[in-house]
Amino acid sequence: MTKNIDVKLSFMAPSGIPGVLRLRHEGGASKTASLSVERAEDLGWPTGSAPLTVADMRRLVDGLMDAIQTIERQDRISAQT
């Protein structure tokens, strides 16, 4: 059984424009997922998108985990001083 994946992460750009980062995969219909950035005014119309293979998604997750761990480490160091 395959399942569609649609993950949305809302954000606020430094310019004050709200948007959504979206990762979509049509459950088994394709070997790639689509990563797109959408502005709130244009939801449903990606302002930029890229196809991602499984290897690309793994690199994305690894990069996000590295960033999260770095931020958490900085928070711990700041709390100690």
Secondary structure as UniProt FT lines:
FT   STRAND          5..12
FT   TURN            14..15
FT   STRAND          18..25
FT   TURN            27..29
FT   STRAND          33..39
FT   HELIX           40..42
FT   TURN            43..44
FT   STRAND          48..52
FT   HELIX           54..80
//
